[in-house]
């Protein structure tokens, strides 16, 4: 359906952005490690972010391939049939959205760990990523 495609494309763009941010952090981590800094906590946060993004991408891929359609036998069952289909769609999208949010939070935690290593004030949860 068009709604499914639109929503999954938007979530995919978000995951792409998170991946770009994470790749930038990985490069900075390598430089910090080469300079002799202890990056163990940051590397653990990066690994958690990679896992979260991967899980979200898997769920998003599965969601993107779903089709929501129904066969309506008669008008008496129209309301309940469409209602069940819409409810199923909403639950599926909510599940995928939760995984995308989890990935964003994991990347935010990684940014916070990077800020700690750099001696900067930590990023807030409201930061726009």
Buried (B, 14 or more C-beta within 10 A) or exposed (E): EEEBEEBBEEBBEBBEEBBEBBEEBBEBBEEBBEEEEEBEEBBEBBEBBBEBBBBBBEBBEEBBEBEEEEEEEEEEEEEEBEEEBEEEBEEBBEEBBEBBBBBBBBBBBBBBBBBBBEEEEBBEEEEEE
